């Protein structure tokens, strides 16, 4: 599985349970910001109160590899907006960045998509289609 010119390699773990993998990764076309949007799938049966190993590994790997891009060296953080599809009917959104001391991760609740929910789908679309902040070069 490749991700265009990002050179991320394989972002997955199918060797042990629960399996997870990055399905897609996007940056902002023609932009000079390090922000990434990532879609992860995991076969785990979700616990709404815990972050999953695969979510955190994907976030960290994308951040590290993104900041190793020559054109993005002025940036000190590489924010990641991760959409985590969990099992067959659940999703949550995680926003993550490294503040120089620790990994900061904020997560929505684990939403149930088994039944159609137009309001939720509109909100998820707004997050996915939203623009990046220009705060990635500021010192914290």
The first five atom37 places (N, CA, C, CB, O) and aatype in JSON, in Angstrom:
{
  "aatype": [20, 20, 20, 20, 20, 20, 20, 20, 20, 20, 20, 20, 20, 20, 20, 20, 20, 20, 20, 20, 20, 20, 20, 20, 20, 20, 20, 20, 20, 20, 20, 20, 20, 20, 20, 20, 20, 20, 20, 20, 20, 20, 20, 20, 20, 20, 20, 20, 20, 20, 20, 20, 20, 20, 20, 20, 20, 20, 20, 20, 20, 20, 20, 20, 20, 20, 20, 20, 20, 20, 20, 20, 20, 20, 20, 20, 20, 20, 20, 20, 20, 20, 20, 20, 20, 20, 20, 20, 20, 20, 20, 20, 20, 20, 20, 20, 20, 20, 20, 20, 20, 20, 20, 20, 20, 20, 20, 20, 20, 20, 20, 20, 20, 20, 20, 20, 20, 20, 20, 20, 20, 20, 20, 20, 20, 20, 20, 20, 20, 20, 20, 20, 20, 20, 20, 20, 20, 20, 20, 20],
  "atom_mask": [
    [1, 1, 1, 1, 1],
    [1, 1, 1, 1, 1],
    [1, 1, 1, 1, 1],
    [1, 1, 1, 1, 1],
    [1, 1, 1, 1, 1],
    [1, 1, 1, 1, 1],
    [1, 1, 1, 1, 1],
    [1, 1, 1, 1, 1],
    [1, 1, 1, 1, 1],
    [1, 1, 1, 1, 1],
    [1, 1, 1, 1, 1],
    [1, 1, 1, 1, 1],
    [1, 1, 1, 1, 1],
    [1, 1, 1, 1, 1],
    [1, 1, 1, 1, 1],
    [1, 1, 1, 1, 1],
    [1, 1, 1, 1, 1],
    [1, 1, 1, 1, 1],
    [1, 1, 1, 1, 1],
    [1, 1, 1, 1, 1],
    [1, 1, 1, 1, 1],
    [1, 1, 1, 1, 1],
    [1, 1, 1, 1, 1],
    [1, 1, 1, 1, 1],
    [1, 1, 1, 1, 1],
    [1, 1, 1, 1, 1],
    [1, 1, 1, 1, 1],
    [1, 1, 1, 1, 1],
    [1, 1, 1, 1, 1],
    [1, 1, 1, 1, 1],
    [1, 1, 1, 1, 1],
    [1, 1, 1, 1, 1],
    [1, 1, 1, 1, 1],
    [1, 1, 1, 1, 1],
    [1, 1, 1, 1, 1],
    [1, 1, 1, 1, 1],
    [1, 1, 1, 1, 1],
    [1, 1, 1, 1, 1],
    [1, 1, 1, 1, 1],
    [1, 1, 1, 1, 1],
    [1, 1, 1, 1, 1],
    [1, 1, 1, 1, 1],
    [1, 1, 1, 1, 1],
    [1, 1, 1, 1, 1],
    [1, 1, 1, 1, 1],
    [1, 1, 1, 1, 1],
    [1, 1, 1, 1, 1],
    [1, 1, 1, 1, 1],
    [1, 1, 1, 1, 1],
    [1, 1, 1, 1, 1],
    [1, 1, 1, 1, 1],
    [1, 1, 1, 1, 1],
    [1, 1, 1, 1, 1],
    [1, 1, 1, 1, 1],
    [1, 1, 1, 1, 1],
    [1, 1, 1, 1, 1],
    [1, 1, 1, 1, 1],
    [1, 1, 1, 1, 1],
    [1, 1, 1, 1, 1],
    [1, 1, 1, 1, 1],
    [1, 1, 1, 1, 1],
    [1, 1, 1, 1, 1],
    [1, 1, 1, 1, 1],
    [1, 1, 1, 1, 1],
    [1, 1, 1, 1, 1],
    [1, 1, 1, 1, 1],
    [1, 1, 1, 1, 1],
    [1, 1, 1, 1, 1],
    [1, 1, 1, 1, 1],
    [1, 1, 1, 1, 1],
    [1, 1, 1, 1, 1],
    [1, 1, 1, 1, 1],
    [1, 1, 1, 1, 1],
    [1, 1, 1, 1, 1],
    [1, 1, 1, 1, 1],
    [1, 1, 1, 1, 1],
    [1, 1, 1, 1, 1],
    [1, 1, 1, 1, 1],
    [1, 1, 1, 1, 1],
    [1, 1, 1, 1, 1],
    [1, 1, 1, 1, 1],
    [1, 1, 1, 1, 1],
    [1, 1, 1, 1, 1],
    [1, 1, 1, 1, 1],
    [1, 1, 1, 1, 1],
    [1, 1, 1, 1, 1],
    [1, 1, 1, 1, 1],
    [1, 1, 1, 1, 1],
    [1, 1, 1, 1, 1],
    [1, 1, 1, 1, 1],
    [1, 1, 1, 1, 1],
    [1, 1, 1, 1, 1],
    [1, 1, 1, 1, 1],
    [1, 1, 1, 1, 1],
    [1, 1, 1, 1, 1],
    [1, 1, 1, 1, 1],
    [1, 1, 1, 1, 1],
    [1, 1, 1, 1, 1],
    [1, 1, 1, 1, 1],
    [1, 1, 1, 1, 1],
    [1, 1, 1, 1, 1],
    [1, 1, 1, 1, 1],
    [1, 1, 1, 1, 1],
    [1, 1, 1, 1, 1],
    [1, 1, 1, 1, 1],
    [1, 1, 1, 1, 1],
    [1, 1, 1, 1, 1],
    [1, 1, 1, 1, 1],
    [1, 1, 1, 1, 1],
    [1, 1, 1, 1, 1],
    [1, 1, 1, 1, 1],
    [1, 1, 1, 1, 1],
    [1, 1, 1, 1, 1],
    [1, 1, 1, 1, 1],
    [1, 1, 1, 1, 1],
    [1, 1, 1, 1, 1],
    [1, 1, 1, 1, 1],
    [1, 1, 1, 1, 1],
    [1, 1, 1, 1, 1],
    [1, 1, 1, 1, 1],
    [1, 1, 1, 1, 1],
    [1, 1, 1, 1, 1],
    [1, 1, 1, 1, 1],
    [1, 1, 1, 1, 1],
    [1, 1, 1, 1, 1],
    [1, 1, 1, 1, 1],
    [1, 1, 1, 1, 1],
    [1, 1, 1, 1, 1],
    [1, 1, 1, 1, 1],
    [1, 1, 1, 1, 1],
    [1, 1, 1, 1, 1],
    [1, 1, 1, 1, 1],
    [1, 1, 1, 1, 1],
    [1, 1, 1, 1, 1],
    [1, 1, 1, 1, 1],
    [1, 1, 1, 1, 1],
    [1, 1, 1, 1, 1],
    [1, 1, 1, 1, 1],
    [1, 1, 1, 1, 1],
    [1, 1, 1, 1, 1]
  ],
  "atom_positions": [
    [[0.85, -1.17, 0.0], [0.0, 0.0, 0.0], [0.89, 1.23, 0.0], [-0.97, 0.0, 1.22], [1.75, 1.38, 0.88]],
    [[0.71, 2.1, -0.95], [1.5, 3.32, -1.03], [0.61, 4.53, -0.81], [2.21, 3.43, -2.38], [-0.62, 4.43, -0.87]],
    [[1.22, 5.66, -0.56], [0.47, 6.89, -0.31], [1.03, 8.02, -1.14], [0.5, 7.25, 1.19], [1.55, 9.0, -0.61]],
    [[0.94, 7.89, -2.47], [1.39, 8.94, -3.36], [2.86, 9.25, -3.14], [0.57, 10.19, -3.16], [3.67, 8.33, -3.04]],
    [[3.2, 10.5, -3.05], [4.6, 10.9, -2.89], [4.98, 11.12, -1.43], [4.86, 12.15, -3.68], [6.03, 11.7, -1.16]],
    [[4.16, 10.68, -0.5], [4.47, 10.89, 0.91], [5.6, 9.99, 1.41], [3.23, 10.65, 1.74], [6.25, 10.32, 2.4]],
    [[5.85, 8.87, 0.74], [6.89, 7.91, 1.12], [6.69, 7.42, 2.55], [8.28, 8.55, 0.98], [7.66, 7.28, 3.31]],
    [[5.45, 7.16, 2.92], [5.15, 6.67, 4.25], [5.41, 5.18, 4.39], [3.71, 6.98, 4.6], [5.53, 4.68, 5.51]],
    [[5.5, 4.46, 3.3], [5.66, 3.03, 3.39], [4.36, 2.38, 3.84], [6.79, 2.67, 4.34], [3.28, 2.9, 3.58]],
    [[4.48, 1.24, 4.51], [3.29, 0.51, 4.95], [2.92, 0.95, 6.36], [3.54, -1.02, 4.9], [3.69, 0.76, 7.31]],
    [[1.75, 1.54, 6.49], [1.25, 1.97, 7.79], [0.16, 1.0, 8.2], [0.72, 3.44, 7.75], [-1.03, 1.26, 8.03]],
    [[0.59, -0.12, 8.75], [-0.38, -1.14, 9.14], [0.28, -2.14, 10.08], [-0.96, -1.86, 7.91], [1.51, -2.21, 10.19]],
    [[-0.54, -2.91, 10.74], [-0.08, -4.04, 11.53], [-1.12, -5.13, 11.39], [0.15, -3.65, 13.03], [-2.17, -5.09, 12.02]],
    [[-0.81, -6.11, 10.55], [-1.73, -7.23, 10.35], [-1.14, -8.51, 10.94], [-2.04, -7.42, 8.86], [-1.67, -9.6, 10.72]],
    [[-0.03, -8.37, 11.68], [0.64, -9.53, 12.23], [0.01, -10.04, 13.52], [2.08, -9.22, 12.48], [0.19, -11.19, 13.89]],
    [[-0.73, -9.19, 14.18], [-1.35, -9.6, 15.44], [-2.69, -8.89, 15.6], [-0.43, -9.3, 16.65], [-2.95, -7.89, 14.93]],
    [[-3.5, -9.42, 16.46], [-4.82, -8.83, 16.71], [-4.7, -7.7, 17.72], [-5.81, -9.91, 17.22], [-3.86, -7.81, 18.62]],
    [[-5.45, -6.66, 17.64], [-6.37, -6.35, 16.55], [-5.61, -5.74, 15.38], [-7.47, -5.39, 17.03], [-4.69, -4.95, 15.56]],
    [[-6.0, -6.11, 14.2], [-5.36, -5.6, 13.0], [-5.83, -4.18, 12.7], [-5.65, -6.52, 11.8], [-6.97, -3.82, 12.99]],
    [[-4.94, -3.38, 12.13], [-5.29, -2.02, 11.74], [-4.45, -1.63, 10.53], [-5.08, -1.02, 12.91], [-3.37, -2.19, 10.31]],
    [[-4.95, -0.68, 9.76], [-4.16, -0.14, 8.67], [-4.7, 1.21, 8.23], [-4.14, -1.11, 7.5], [-5.89, 1.49, 8.33]],
    [[-3.79, 2.02, 7.74], [-4.18, 3.31, 7.17], [-4.74, 3.04, 5.79], [-2.97, 4.3, 7.11], [-4.07, 2.43, 4.95]],
    [[-5.95, 3.48, 5.54], [-6.6, 3.3, 4.25], [-6.26, 4.43, 3.29], [-8.11, 3.2, 4.43], [-6.16, 4.21, 2.08]],
    [[-6.07, 5.63, 3.81], [-5.8, 6.79, 2.96], [-5.16, 7.89, 3.78], [-7.09, 7.3, 2.28], [-5.37, 7.99, 4.99]],
    [[-4.37, 8.72, 3.12], [-3.76, 9.88, 3.75], [-3.77, 11.03, 2.75], [-2.31, 9.58, 4.25], [-3.44, 10.84, 1.58]],
    [[-4.14, 12.21, 3.23], [-4.22, 13.38, 2.36], [-3.53, 14.57, 3.02], [-5.68, 13.73, 2.04], [-3.56, 14.73, 4.24]],
    [[-2.91, 15.38, 2.19], [-2.47, 16.69, 2.64], [-3.27, 17.72, 1.85], [-0.92, 16.89, 2.45], [-4.12, 17.37, 1.04]],
    [[-2.99, 18.98, 2.08], [-3.69, 20.04, 1.38], [-2.92, 20.33, 0.1], [-3.83, 21.33, 2.27], [-1.75, 20.7, 0.15]],
    [[-3.56, 20.17, -1.03], [-2.89, 20.34, -2.32], [-2.3, 21.74, -2.44], [-3.87, 20.08, -3.47], [-2.95, 22.74, -2.11]],
    [[-1.06, 21.8, -2.92], [-0.36, 23.06, -3.19], [-0.2, 23.92, -1.94], [-1.1, 23.85, -4.26], [-0.09, 25.15, -2.04]],
    [[-0.2, 23.31, -0.8], [-0.04, 24.06, 0.44], [1.34, 23.79, 1.03], [-1.15, 23.69, 1.47], [1.97, 22.78, 0.71]],
    [[1.78, 24.68, 1.86], [3.09, 24.51, 2.51], [2.93, 24.26, 4.0], [3.96, 25.75, 2.28], [3.83, 24.55, 4.78]],
    [[1.79, 23.72, 4.37], [1.56, 23.37, 5.78], [1.69, 21.86, 5.94], [0.15, 23.85, 6.25], [1.4, 21.11, 5.0]],
    [[2.13, 21.39, 7.11], [2.38, 19.97, 7.31], [1.15, 19.15, 7.7], [3.41, 19.81, 8.35], [1.26, 17.95, 7.91]],
    [[0.0, 19.77, 7.79], [-1.21, 19.09, 8.25], [-1.55, 17.89, 7.36], [-2.39, 20.07, 8.29], [-1.4, 17.94, 6.14]],
    [[-2.01, 16.82, 8.0], [-2.42, 15.61, 7.28], [-3.79, 15.17, 7.78], [-1.38, 14.47, 7.44], [-4.14, 15.37, 8.94]],
    [[-4.53, 14.57, 6.88], [-5.78, 13.9, 7.24], [-5.59, 12.43, 6.89], [-7.04, 14.51, 6.49], [-5.12, 12.09, 5.81]],
    [[-5.95, 11.58, 7.84], [-5.67, 10.15, 7.71], [-6.93, 9.37, 8.02], [-4.51, 9.73, 8.65], [-7.68, 9.7, 8.94]],
    [[-7.16, 8.32, 7.24], [-8.29, 7.42, 7.47], [-7.73, 6.06, 7.85], [-9.21, 7.32, 6.2], [-7.0, 5.44, 7.08]],
    [[-8.07, 5.59, 9.05], [-7.58, 4.32, 9.58], [-8.75, 3.38, 9.78], [-6.81, 4.53, 10.91], [-9.83, 3.78, 10.21]],
    [[-8.52, 2.11, 9.46], [-9.51, 1.07, 9.75], [-8.91, 0.09, 10.73], [-9.98, 0.34, 8.45], [-7.75, -0.3, 10.62]],
    [[-9.71, -0.32, 11.71], [-9.29, -1.33, 12.67], [-10.42, -2.32, 12.87], [-8.88, -0.68, 14.01], [-11.59, -1.95, 12.94]],
    [[-10.07, -3.57, 12.97], [-11.05, -4.61, 13.22], [-11.4, -4.77, 14.69], [-10.56, -5.91, 12.68], [-12.15, -5.67, 15.06]],
    [[-10.86, -3.9, 15.52], [-11.08, -4.0, 16.96], [-12.54, -3.74, 17.32], [-10.16, -3.02, 17.71], [-13.23, -2.98, 16.64]],
    [[-12.99, -4.35, 18.38], [-14.29, -4.01, 18.95], [-13.99, -2.89, 19.93], [-15.0, -5.27, 19.66], [-13.32, -3.09, 20.94]],
    [[-14.5, -1.71, 19.63], [-14.08, -0.5, 20.31], [-14.51, -0.35, 21.75], [-14.56, 0.63, 19.58], [-15.62, -0.71, 22.14]],
    [[-13.61, 0.2, 22.52], [-13.9, 0.66, 23.87], [-13.89, 2.18, 23.79], [-12.85, 0.11, 24.94], [-12.86, 2.78, 23.49]],
    [[-15.01, 2.79, 24.04], [-15.15, 4.23, 23.83], [-14.25, 5.08, 24.72], [-16.57, 4.64, 24.06], [-14.03, 6.25, 24.42]],
    [[-13.73, 4.51, 25.79], [-12.93, 5.29, 26.73], [-11.42, 5.15, 26.54], [-13.29, 4.89, 28.12], [-10.66, 5.73, 27.31]],
    [[-10.99, 4.4, 25.53], [-9.56, 4.19, 25.33], [-9.17, 4.46, 23.89], [-9.17, 2.76, 25.71], [-9.92, 4.16, 22.96]],
    [[-7.98, 5.05, 23.71], [-7.42, 5.15, 22.38], [-6.8, 3.81, 22.04], [-6.36, 6.31, 22.29], [-6.35, 3.08, 22.92]],
    [[-6.77, 3.48, 20.76], [-6.24, 2.19, 20.34], [-4.79, 2.34, 19.91], [-7.08, 1.61, 19.19], [-4.37, 3.39, 19.43]],
    [[-4.04, 1.28, 20.09], [-2.63, 1.25, 19.73], [-2.43, 1.67, 18.27], [-2.05, -0.15, 19.96], [-1.54, 2.48, 17.98]],
    [[-3.23, 1.15, 17.37], [-3.1, 1.47, 15.95], [-3.33, 2.94, 15.65], [-4.06, 0.64, 15.15], [-2.67, 3.5, 14.78]],
    [[-4.26, 3.56, 16.36], [-4.51, 4.99, 16.16], [-3.27, 5.8, 16.53], [-5.72, 5.45, 17.02], [-2.85, 6.68, 15.78]],
    [[-2.69, 5.49, 17.68], [-1.51, 6.23, 18.14], [-0.29, 5.97, 17.26], [-1.2, 5.86, 19.58], [0.46, 6.89, 16.96]],
    [[-0.09, 4.72, 16.85], [1.05, 4.4, 15.98], [0.93, 5.11, 14.64], [1.14, 2.9, 15.76], [1.92, 5.63, 14.12]],
    [[-0.26, 5.14, 14.08], [-0.47, 5.83, 12.8], [-0.19, 7.32, 12.95], [-1.91, 5.61, 12.28], [0.49, 7.91, 12.1]],
    [[-0.69, 7.93, 14.0], [-0.47, 9.36, 14.24], [1.02, 9.67, 14.35], [-1.2, 9.82, 15.52], [1.52, 10.58, 13.68]],
    [[1.72, 8.94, 15.18], [3.15, 9.19, 15.41], [3.95, 8.99, 14.13], [3.69, 8.28, 16.52], [4.81, 9.8, 13.81]],
    [[3.68, 7.92, 13.41], [4.42, 7.62, 12.19], [4.19, 8.7, 11.13], [4.02, 6.25, 11.64], [5.14, 9.14, 10.48]],
    [[2.95, 9.11, 10.95], [2.65, 10.16, 9.96], [3.33, 11.47, 10.36], [1.11, 10.36, 9.83], [3.9, 12.14, 9.5]],
    [[3.28, 11.84, 11.63], [3.93, 13.07, 12.08], [5.44, 13.05, 11.8], [3.69, 13.29, 13.58], [5.98, 13.99, 11.23]],
    [[6.08, 11.98, 12.21], [7.54, 11.88, 12.04], [7.93, 11.92, 10.57], [8.06, 10.59, 12.67], [8.85, 12.65, 10.19]],
    [[7.25, 11.17, 9.76], [7.6, 11.13, 8.34], [7.26, 12.45, 7.65], [6.87, 9.99, 7.65], [7.97, 12.87, 6.74]],
    [[6.2, 13.09, 8.07], [5.81, 14.36, 7.46], [6.84, 15.44, 7.76], [4.41, 14.79, 7.96], [7.17, 16.24, 6.88]],
    [[7.35, 15.49, 8.98], [8.34, 16.51, 9.34], [9.71, 16.24, 8.73], [8.47, 16.59, 10.84], [10.56, 17.13, 8.72]],
    [[9.93, 15.04, 8.21], [11.17, 14.74, 7.5], [11.13, 15.18, 6.05], [11.45, 13.25, 7.57], [12.09, 14.96, 5.31]],
    [[10.04, 15.79, 5.63], [9.92, 16.32, 4.27], [10.69, 17.64, 4.21], [8.42, 16.52, 3.87], [10.46, 18.54, 5.02]],
    [[11.61, 17.76, 3.25], [12.49, 18.92, 3.16], [11.74, 20.25, 3.15], [13.35, 18.82, 1.92], [12.14, 21.19, 3.83]],
    [[10.67, 20.33, 2.38], [9.95, 21.6, 2.25], [9.22, 22.01, 3.53], [8.95, 21.51, 1.12], [8.77, 23.15, 3.65]],
    [[9.09, 21.09, 4.48], [8.34, 21.39, 5.71], [9.25, 21.6, 6.92], [7.37, 20.27, 5.99], [8.75, 21.65, 8.05]],
    [[10.55, 21.72, 6.72], [11.47, 21.85, 7.84], [11.24, 23.07, 8.73], [12.86, 21.9, 7.33], [11.58, 23.01, 9.92]],
    [[10.69, 24.19, 8.22], [10.42, 25.32, 9.13], [9.35, 25.02, 10.18], [9.99, 26.53, 8.31], [9.23, 25.74, 11.17]],
    [[8.58, 23.98, 9.97], [7.48, 23.67, 10.89], [7.99, 22.87, 12.08], [6.37, 22.9, 10.16], [8.86, 22.01, 11.94]],
    [[7.42, 23.15, 13.22], [7.82, 22.44, 14.44], [6.79, 21.4, 14.85], [8.04, 23.42, 15.57], [7.08, 20.53, 15.68]],
    [[5.6, 21.47, 14.29], [4.6, 20.45, 14.56], [3.95, 20.03, 13.26], [3.53, 20.97, 15.56], [3.93, 20.79, 12.29]],
    [[3.43, 18.82, 13.24], [2.73, 18.3, 12.07], [1.38, 17.75, 12.54], [3.57, 17.18, 11.34], [1.27, 16.56, 12.83]],
    [[0.38, 18.59, 12.63], [-0.92, 18.14, 13.12], [-1.53, 17.04, 12.24], [-1.88, 19.32, 13.19], [-1.38, 17.04, 11.02]],
    [[-2.19, 16.13, 12.89], [-2.86, 15.03, 12.19], [-4.32, 15.0, 12.63], [-2.16, 13.66, 12.49], [-4.63, 15.02, 13.82]],
    [[-5.2, 14.95, 11.65], [-6.62, 14.73, 11.89], [-6.91, 13.32, 11.4], [-7.54, 15.82, 11.16], [-6.89, 13.06, 10.2]],
    [[-7.18, 12.43, 12.34], [-7.33, 11.02, 12.02], [-8.78, 10.58, 12.18], [-6.42, 10.16, 12.91], [-9.39, 10.75, 13.24]],
    [[-9.32, 10.03, 11.12], [-10.66, 9.44, 11.15], [-10.45, 7.95, 11.37], [-11.48, 9.74, 9.82], [-9.85, 7.28, 10.53]],
    [[-10.94, 7.44, 12.47], [-10.72, 6.05, 12.86], [-12.02, 5.26, 12.74], [-10.17, 5.96, 14.29], [-12.95, 5.43, 13.53]],
    [[-12.07, 4.4, 11.73], [-13.22, 3.52, 11.54], [-12.95, 2.27, 12.36], [-13.46, 3.17, 10.01], [-11.95, 1.58, 12.16]],
    [[-13.85, 1.99, 13.28], [-13.65, 0.92, 14.26], [-14.71, -0.14, 14.05], [-13.68, 1.47, 15.71], [-15.91, 0.14, 14.15]],
    [[-14.27, -1.36, 13.77], [-15.24, -2.43, 13.54], [-16.09, -2.13, 12.32], [-16.12, -2.63, 14.76], [-15.62, -1.51, 11.37]],
    [[-17.32, -2.57, 12.34], [-18.19, -2.42, 11.18], [-19.02, -1.13, 11.2], [-19.12, -3.59, 11.1], [-19.42, -0.66, 10.13]],
    [[-19.28, -0.55, 12.37], [-20.26, 0.53, 12.42], [-19.87, 1.73, 13.28], [-21.53, -0.01, 12.92], [-20.74, 2.52, 13.65]],
    [[-18.61, 1.88, 13.61], [-18.24, 2.97, 14.51], [-17.12, 3.82, 13.92], [-17.81, 2.42, 15.87], [-16.29, 3.34, 13.14]],
    [[-17.12, 5.08, 14.31], [-16.07, 6.0, 13.87], [-15.85, 7.04, 14.96], [-16.46, 6.69, 12.51], [-16.76, 7.4, 15.71]],
    [[-14.61, 7.52, 15.03], [-14.31, 8.68, 15.86], [-13.23, 9.48, 15.15], [-13.85, 8.25, 17.3], [-12.55, 8.98, 14.25]],
    [[-13.09, 10.71, 15.56], [-12.11, 11.6, 14.97], [-11.12, 12.01, 16.05], [-12.79, 12.86, 14.33], [-11.51, 12.4, 17.15]],
    [[-9.84, 11.9, 15.74], [-8.78, 12.29, 16.66], [-7.99, 13.43, 16.05], [-7.86, 11.08, 17.0], [-7.64, 13.4, 14.87]],
    [[-7.71, 14.43, 16.85], [-6.87, 15.55, 16.45], [-5.61, 15.46, 17.3], [-7.59, 16.94, 16.61], [-5.7, 15.4, 18.53]],
    [[-4.44, 15.44, 16.65], [-3.21, 15.22, 17.41], [-2.09, 16.15, 16.94], [-2.77, 13.78, 17.29], [-2.01, 16.5, 15.76]],
    [[-1.25, 16.54, 17.88], [-0.03, 17.28, 17.57], [0.95, 17.06, 18.71], [-0.33, 18.81, 17.36], [0.57, 16.67, 19.82]],
    [[2.23, 17.31, 18.44], [3.27, 17.22, 19.45], [3.64, 18.63, 19.86], [4.52, 16.43, 18.92], [4.0, 19.44, 19.01]],
    [[3.54, 18.94, 21.15], [3.76, 20.31, 21.61], [5.2, 20.59, 22.05], [2.83, 20.61, 22.76], [5.48, 21.63, 22.65]],
    [[6.1, 19.68, 21.75], [7.49, 19.84, 22.15], [7.85, 19.02, 23.37], [7.79, 21.28, 22.41], [9.02, 18.75, 23.62]],
    [[6.84, 18.63, 24.14], [7.06, 17.82, 25.34], [6.27, 16.52, 25.31], [6.69, 18.61, 26.56], [6.75, 15.48, 25.76]],
    [[5.05, 16.59, 24.79], [4.21, 15.4, 24.8], [3.27, 15.4, 23.6], [3.4, 15.33, 26.1], [3.01, 16.43, 22.97]],
    [[2.78, 14.22, 23.3], [1.8, 14.06, 22.24], [0.43, 14.45, 22.8], [1.79, 12.6, 21.68], [-0.03, 13.88, 23.78]],
    [[-0.2, 15.42, 22.17], [-1.52, 15.88, 22.59], [-2.54, 15.29, 21.63], [-1.61, 17.46, 22.62], [-2.47, 15.5, 20.42]],
    [[-3.5, 14.54, 22.18], [-4.52, 13.91, 21.35], [-5.89, 14.22, 21.95], [-4.3, 12.36, 21.26], [-6.14, 13.97, 23.13]],
    [[-6.76, 14.77, 21.12], [-8.15, 15.0, 21.51], [-9.01, 14.11, 20.63], [-8.56, 16.52, 21.38], [-8.77, 13.99, 19.43]],
    [[-10.0, 13.49, 21.22], [-10.84, 12.56, 20.47], [-12.32, 12.84, 20.7], [-10.51, 11.11, 20.87], [-12.74, 13.25, 21.78]],
    [[-13.08, 12.61, 19.66], [-14.53, 12.67, 19.8], [-15.0, 11.39, 20.48], [-15.24, 12.86, 18.42], [-14.2, 10.48, 20.74]],
    [[-16.26, 11.33, 20.74], [-16.81, 10.07, 21.22], [-16.77, 9.06, 20.07], [-18.28, 10.26, 21.74], [-16.52, 9.42, 18.92]],
    [[-17.01, 7.81, 20.39], [-17.08, 6.75, 19.39], [-18.51, 6.74, 18.85], [-16.67, 5.35, 19.99], [-19.43, 6.28, 19.53]],
    [[-18.68, 7.24, 17.63], [-20.02, 7.37, 17.05], [-20.47, 6.06, 16.43], [-20.04, 8.49, 16.0], [-19.68, 5.34, 15.82]],
    [[-21.75, 5.76, 16.59], [-22.36, 4.56, 16.01], [-22.97, 4.94, 14.65], [-23.45, 3.96, 16.96], [-23.85, 5.8, 14.58]],
    [[-22.51, 4.29, 13.59], [-23.01, 4.56, 12.24], [-23.93, 3.46, 11.72], [-21.85, 4.74, 11.29], [-24.23, 3.41, 10.53]],
    [[-24.37, 2.59, 12.61], [-25.23, 1.48, 12.16], [-26.54, 2.01, 11.59], [-25.51, 0.52, 13.32], [-27.09, 1.43, 10.65]],
    [[-27.03, 3.09, 12.14], [-28.27, 3.7, 11.64], [-27.95, 5.06, 11.05], [-29.33, 3.83, 12.79], [-27.09, 5.78, 11.57]],
    [[-28.62, 5.41, 10.0], [-28.36, 6.67, 9.29], [-28.56, 7.86, 10.23], [-29.29, 6.8, 8.07], [-29.56, 7.98, 10.93]],
    [[-27.56, 8.73, 10.21], [-27.58, 9.92, 11.05], [-27.04, 11.08, 10.19], [-26.73, 9.73, 12.37], [-25.83, 11.3, 10.13]],
    [[-27.94, 11.81, 9.54], [-27.54, 12.87, 8.62], [-26.74, 13.97, 9.32], [-28.77, 13.48, 7.97], [-25.77, 14.47, 8.76]],
    [[-27.14, 14.32, 10.52], [-26.44, 15.38, 11.25], [-24.98, 14.99, 11.5], [-27.16, 15.67, 12.6], [-24.07, 15.81, 11.33]],
    [[-24.76, 13.75, 11.91], [-23.4, 13.27, 12.14], [-22.6, 13.23, 10.84], [-23.43, 11.88, 12.79], [-21.44, 13.64, 10.82]],
    [[-23.19, 12.76, 9.77], [-22.48, 12.69, 8.49], [-22.09, 14.08, 8.0], [-23.35, 11.99, 7.44], [-21.01, 14.26, 7.43]],
    [[-22.94, 15.05, 8.21], [-22.61, 16.43, 7.84], [-21.45, 16.94, 8.69], [-23.85, 17.36, 8.01], [-20.54, 17.58, 8.17]],
    [[-21.48, 16.67, 9.99], [-20.39, 17.11, 10.87], [-19.07, 16.45, 10.48], [-20.73, 16.79, 12.34], [-18.04, 17.12, 10.43]],
    [[-19.08, 15.15, 10.21], [-17.86, 14.45, 9.78], [-17.34, 15.04, 8.48], [-18.13, 12.95, 9.62], [-16.13, 15.19, 8.3]],
    [[-18.23, 15.36, 7.57], [-17.83, 15.96, 6.29], [-17.19, 17.33, 6.5], [-19.05, 16.1, 5.36], [-16.21, 17.66, 5.83]],
    [[-17.73, 18.11, 7.4], [-17.15, 19.43, 7.69], [-15.73, 19.29, 8.23], [-18.03, 20.2, 8.7], [-14.84, 20.04, 7.84]],
    [[-15.54, 18.33, 9.13], [-14.19, 18.11, 9.66], [-13.25, 17.67, 8.55], [-14.22, 17.06, 10.79], [-12.12, 18.16, 8.46]],
    [[-13.7, 16.76, 7.7], [-12.85, 16.23, 6.64], [-12.5, 17.31, 5.62], [-13.54, 15.05, 5.93], [-11.37, 17.37, 5.14]],
    [[-13.45, 18.17, 5.3], [-13.25, 19.18, 4.27], [-12.7, 20.5, 4.8], [-14.54, 19.43, 3.55], [-12.44, 21.42, 4.02]],
    [[-12.53, 20.6, 6.12], [-12.05, 21.84, 6.73], [-10.62, 22.17, 6.34], [-12.16, 21.75, 8.22], [-9.88, 21.31, 5.87]],
    [[-10.24, 23.41, 6.54], [-8.91, 23.89, 6.18], [-7.96, 23.84, 7.37], [-8.99, 25.32, 5.64], [-8.39, 23.77, 8.53]],
    [[-6.68, 23.87, 7.06], [-5.64, 23.81, 8.09], [-5.43, 25.17, 8.73], [-4.33, 23.31, 7.49], [-5.66, 26.22, 8.12]],
    [[-5.0, 25.13, 9.97], [-4.6, 26.34, 10.69], [-3.16, 26.68, 10.29], [-4.72, 26.14, 12.24], [-2.43, 25.81, 9.82]],
    [[-2.77, 27.92, 10.45], [-1.39, 28.31, 10.15], [-0.52, 28.33, 11.41], [-1.36, 29.68, 9.47], [0.51, 29.01, 11.43]],
    [[-0.91, 27.62, 12.43], [-0.21, 27.66, 13.71], [0.94, 26.67, 13.82], [-1.17, 27.41, 14.82], [1.51, 26.54, 14.9]],
    [[1.32, 25.98, 12.76], [2.33, 24.93, 12.87], [3.76, 25.45, 12.96], [2.22, 24.01, 11.7], [4.67, 24.66, 13.18]],
    [[3.98, 26.75, 12.79], [5.33, 27.3, 12.89], [5.55, 28.08, 14.18], [5.62, 28.19, 11.71], [6.66, 28.56, 14.42]],
    [[4.55, 28.21, 15.0], [4.69, 28.98, 16.24], [5.39, 28.15, 17.3], [3.33, 29.45, 16.74], [5.23, 26.93, 17.36]],
    [[6.14, 28.82, 18.13], [6.78, 28.16, 19.27], [5.75, 27.98, 20.38], [8.01, 28.98, 19.78], [4.9, 28.85, 20.59]],
    [[5.82, 26.86, 21.06], [4.91, 26.61, 22.18], [5.67, 26.61, 23.47], [4.16, 25.29, 22.01], [5.08, 26.42, 24.54]]
  ]
}
